């Protein structure tokens, strides 16, 4: 794992404003600056993970290829984390190129910001939550987790009815290595072969790295049902505890496109001779 979670971006500290946003995070208003005013959820059988910080709010989802086009109404969400830091990467040296499965469907994320996350202070498990103001669409947005090599991430989501999603409903799409394809991110150190990929364990809803520090090991999800809350529980196996979070949504037309059949031709009257 390369410790590039915040490459080219601005580090986030208590009392500072997030600029620029990651993926679809808008810069929060002055009243929504980082603050230590919310306690995280206590996990069953585990101590509290530390005090959480509210980072910002998600805005309408947009295709990474066409950031000016409207997305499928990805609702705003509050992002809260107990990560020891949450730098915003610029997407210049770490990104998902068009050769990745994510890039093939949603477009390259090069020069598009993302969120870097770590363990809590002291190397303890961190918890990052995305609380959507309304249920997300189904099958038309994704989240990707990058640099999952010497760590593990347990993914939990809740639907519009408040029930926890099943592993199938999380919409696991597969693992990949973003150091493959072209252009290759400059954060991919060495000569490869960049074949490391994390393993998804549906029984525990956990994405598990192979234990050694590598570059580009990633996985992505495309939930099949609406989501109101997403939780990412990050813990360390060895090495440098850091990972990356991207989100994206597919484009859609700004309004319905209706095509009506042409009217039938008007019959012509025969002339009398």
N, C-alpha and C positions, 0 to 999 in steps of 0.2 A: 504493500500500500504506500503510495506517495502522499505525503502530508500536504496536499494542495487544495484542501477543501475550500480555502478562501482566496485562491489565486486571483490576483487582479481586482479583487473586490474590497470592500471596506469592512474591517472587523466590527462586530457589534458588541457594544458594552452597555451596561446599565446607564440610562440617561441619554443615549445616542439614538439618532433616527436612522432607519434602514433606507439607504439609498445606494445603488439602485435596487429594485426588487428582484427576487429570485423567481424564475419562470413566470408565474402569474401572481406574484405578490406585488401589491401596489405600495408605494411609500406611505406609511401610516401618517395620519394627521398628528398635529402637535400633541393632542391629548392622548395619543396612543403610542407614545414612546415606550422604549423598553422599561419595564418596571417589575419589581419583585412583590406584586400584590396578589398573587394567586398561588395557592398551594396545590401541588400535584396530587393525583389520586394515589392512595396507598394500594400497592399490589397485594394480592392474597398471599400471606405468609412471608412477605418481604417488608423491610422498613421503608419509610418514605424516601423518595429518591432525591430529595433536596428541593429547594424553592424554585418554582418555575418562573419563566419570564415570558411575557406576551410580546411576540415579535412583530406582528402586523396582520394584514387581512388579505385573503385571496380575492382577486377580482375576476371578472368574466373570463372564462377559458378561451384561449386563442391558439390556433395552429401555429407551431413554431416557424413554419415556412412563411406564413402570411399573418404576421402579428397585427396587421390593421384590419383584418377581416373579423367579423363577429363569430363567436364560438357558440356552442350549444348551451348557453346559459349556465356555465359552471358558477355556482353561487359563491358569494363571499364567505370567507371562513377566518376565524381567529386561530393563529398558530401559536402554541405555547410549548416551551421546551425546558427541560432541566439540564440540557447539554451545558458543559462548562463554557463553551463558546459556540456561536452560531454565525460564522462569517458568511457573507454573500459573495459567491464566486462570480466572476465576470463572464465565464464561458469561453475565455480565450485560450487557456491551456488545458482545460478539462471540459469535455463536451461529448455528446452522443452524435457521431457523424451519420451521414445518410446510409452508410453501410450496415449500421446496427438495425436490429428489428424495430426499435423505437423510431429511428430516423426514417426507415422505409415507410412507416405508416404516418408519422406525425411531422417529419422533416427534421433536418439537422438542428441541434441546439447550440451550434457554434455561435459565440458572441451573445448568447442568451443567458441570463443569470440563473443561478440555482442556489440552494441552501446547503451549507456544510454543517455537519453535526458531529458531536463527539459523545463520549461517556460523560457522566456527571463528574464533579470534582472528586478527586481521590480514586479515579478509575471505576467508580460505581456505575451501575446501570442507569442510563438516562431514558427519559420518556418524553416523546414529542407527540403532540396531539394537533389535529386539524379539526376544528369544530365548524362545520358548514352551517350557514344560516338557514339553508333550505336543502332538501335532498338533491344530490347531484344527479345528472342524467346517467343512464346505464349504457355501457358498451361504447361510449364515445369520448371517454377521457381516460388518462392513464397516470400512474405514478411509477417512477423508476428509482431504484436504490443502487448507487454506484460505490465501487471500492469495498465491496463486502468480501474480504479475503481472510483476515485474521480475527473476524468478529462474527456476531450473529444478530439478527433483527427479527423479533417476533412481531407479526403484523396482526392487528385486530381492527375490525371495522363494525359499525352499527348501522342498521338500515333505518328506513323511514318509520318503522314500527317500534324502534328502540331495541330490536333484537340483534344479537351478535350475528354477523354474516358467517356462513360456513366457508370452509377452505375453497370449495368450488365457486362460491359467489364472489370471493375476492378476485377471481379472474386471473390467476397466475398464467402468464404468457410464456415464460421461459427465461433461462439465464443466457448471458452472452458476455463478451469481453469488448469494451468500447475502444480498446487499443488496436483492434483489427479494423480493416477498412481504411478509407482515405477521405479526407486528410487525417493523419494520425495525431491525436492530441499531444502536445509537447510534454505533458505531465507523465506520459508513458515512457519511463526510463528504461534503458537497456535495449537489447536487440530482439527481445521476444523469447519464445514464440507467442506470448500473450494468449495462452490457451486456458488460463485459470478461470473457472466459473463457479459461483456458489451453487449450493444444492438446496432445493426447496423441500421442506418436510411438511406435507399437508396435515399430518396428524397433530402437530404442535403449532402449525401456521408460522413456522420459523424458517427464515433464509439463513443458511449456515455457510460460512466461508471454510476453505480447506485448511486454514491454520497458519499459513505463512504469508508474509508481506509480499504482495505482488501488485500489479497495476491493472486497472480496468475491469475487475470481476464485478459483474452487475446482474440484476434481474428486474423484471418489470411486471406490472399488474394492470388489468383493465377490468374493473368491477362490473359484474353482470347485472347488478341491481343498484338502485339508488343508495347513496351513502350519506349519512349525516355526521358521522364522526370517524376519524381515522387515527389510530394509535400506533406508534413505532417505538418498541422497547429495544434499546441497543445495548449490547454487552460485549465485553472484550474476551477474546481467547488468548491472543498474544500480540506483540508488536504495537503499532501505532493505532490508537482507537479513533478512527474518523471515517465518516462515510458521506455520501452526497444524495440529495433528494431533488428530483426533477418532477414537474407536473406538466401536462399538456392536454389540450382538447382539440377535437377535430373541428374544422370549419363547417359552417352550414350557411345556406342563403339567408339574407337578412329578412326575407319574407317568403311566403309560399309562392311557388311558381305554378301557374295554372295554364295549361295549354288547351284551348278549345278547338274543336274541329272546324274547318272552314264551312260557311253556309253552302247549301246545295245551290247549283247554278239555276238561275231563273229560266223556266222554259220559254222558248221563243215561239210566238204565234206564226202559223203558216199564212203566207199571203195568198189572197184570192186572185185568181187570174181572170 
